[in-house]
């Protein structure tokens, strides 16, 4: 009976964990796709199935993990050397303690413990308050920087249409739009990793503030609430920034076999953005227009290749 009970508990835990993972993947995938649709100017024109959002959420975590591992590889090597040096130092300390005897070492640890316990609780509260104030000071300047950077990314929109006026503006949003139109993946990924650093710093500040405020049990949640708000906002903004900066914009290039002569002069091929049972949603790159072509007007569509919507600069090839 204990075996079956343990299996039932494990299955219940696994089910709840999978449900939580699916919810996180779906939420992140929804934010990624919606942000990219807004960037392209397609928000509200069509909907994706729920499975698509779940798949995009999984791709988001895989892509971010691989980018961080590749970017932080040098830092990991440096951390390994630091860890090795610290391990050797600890071994030397233990060897010295063994040579002079463990009693003096244990007595020193006991005196240090007694000194820490002898500190009045009010003084510990004062130090905790000062440390929290320092964290809040860092948070204010942290927010003022990264909030504007996230806003610049999320302000990019309607790139499938005539965006010449947007590019001419001397703003961070226009600079990012220029990178997107040029296909400058290096600049885009570098900027995204910069925003991810802001998310990680917000998480570290939240953890530090939470443990620092452990002495103030009654007001602990109120004291760290600004840190929680910033972390939640950055957590929402990060997948949206990924949808704008990193998510691929490669679509199928299609040509149609018309049932009759089209109403107006149309190019030979289009970018297929989406299709449903009633229509094709395509982009006319030459005229910077999005068209909804009814399936009643064509016999069918032929896919010739998959290409990015925007040009790739020579330095990225």
Residue pairs with C-beta under 8 A, 6 or more apart in sequence:
22 54
24 57
25 54
25 57
25 58
25 61
26 50
26 53
26 54
26 57
27 57
28 56
28 57
28 60
28 61
28 239
29 52
29 53
29 54
29 55
29 56
29 57
29 58
29 59
29 60
29 239
30 53
30 57
31 236
31 239
31 240
31 243
32 56
32 57
32 60
32 239
32 240
32 242
32 243
32 247
33 48
33 52
33 53
33 56
33 243
34 43
34 240
34 243
35 154
35 239
35 240
35 241
35 242
35 243
35 244
36 243
36 244
36 247
36 249
37 43
37 45
38 154
38 157
39 156
39 157
39 159
39 180
39 243
39 244
40 158
40 159
40 160
40 249
40 309
41 157
41 158
41 159
41 160
41 161
41 290
42 160
42 273
42 281
42 290
45 274
45 281
45 290
45 292
46 273
46 274
46 276
46 281
48 274
56 247
57 239
60 239
60 242
60 247
63 242
63 246
64 196
64 242
67 189
67 192
67 193
67 196
67 246
68 193
68 196
71 193
97 104
97 105
121 215
124 215
125 215
125 216
128 212
128 213
128 215
128 216
131 212
132 209
132 212
132 213
132 223
135 205
135 208
135 209
135 212
135 227
136 209
136 226
138 205
139 205
139 226
139 227
139 230
142 198
142 201
142 202
142 205
142 230
143 230
145 198
146 195
146 198
146 202
146 234
147 233
148 172
149 172
149 191
149 194
149 195
149 198
150 195
150 198
150 234
150 237
150 240
150 241
152 171
152 172
152 173
152 175
152 176
153 173
153 176
153 191
153 195
153 240
153 241
153 244
153 245
154 237
154 240
154 241
154 244
155 173
156 173
156 176
156 177
156 180
156 244
158 166
159 177
159 180
159 181
159 310
160 283
160 288
160 290
160 309
161 288
161 289
161 290
162 288
163 177
163 181
166 173
166 174
166 177
167 174
167 177
167 178
167 181
168 174
176 188
176 191
176 244
176 245
178 184
179 187
179 188
179 191
180 188
180 244
180 245
180 310
181 310
181 311
182 310
182 311
182 312
182 313
183 308
183 310
183 311
183 312
183 313
183 316
184 313
184 315
184 316
185 312
185 316
186 315
186 316
188 245
188 246
189 245
189 246
191 245
192 241
192 242
192 245
192 246
195 237
195 238
195 241
196 238
198 234
199 231
199 234
199 235
199 237
199 238
202 227
202 230
202 231
202 234
203 231
205 227
205 230
205 231
206 224
206 227
206 228
206 230
206 231
209 223
209 224
209 227
210 220
210 224
210 227
213 219
213 220
213 223
213 224
214 220
216 223
248 308
249 308
249 309
249 310
250 306
250 307
250 308
250 309
251 271
251 272
251 273
251 283
251 306
251 307
251 309
252 271
252 272
252 303
252 305
252 306
253 269
253 270
253 271
253 272
253 303
253 304
253 305
253 306
253 307
254 269
254 270
254 271
254 272
254 280
254 282
254 301
254 302
254 303
254 304
255 268
255 269
255 270
255 301
255 302
255 304
256 270
256 280
256 293
256 298
256 299
256 300
256 301
256 302
257 298
257 299
257 300
257 301
257 302
258 297
258 298
258 299
259 296
259 297
259 298
259 299
260 297
262 297
266 284
267 284
267 285
267 286
267 287
269 304
270 280
270 282
270 283
270 284
270 285
270 291
271 282
271 283
271 285
271 307
271 309
272 280
272 281
272 282
272 301
272 303
273 281
273 282
273 283
273 290
274 280
274 281
275 281
275 301
277 295
278 294
278 295
279 292
279 293
279 294
279 295
280 292
280 293
280 295
280 298
280 301
281 290
281 291
281 292
282 290
282 291
282 293
283 289
283 290
283 291
283 309
284 290
284 291
285 309
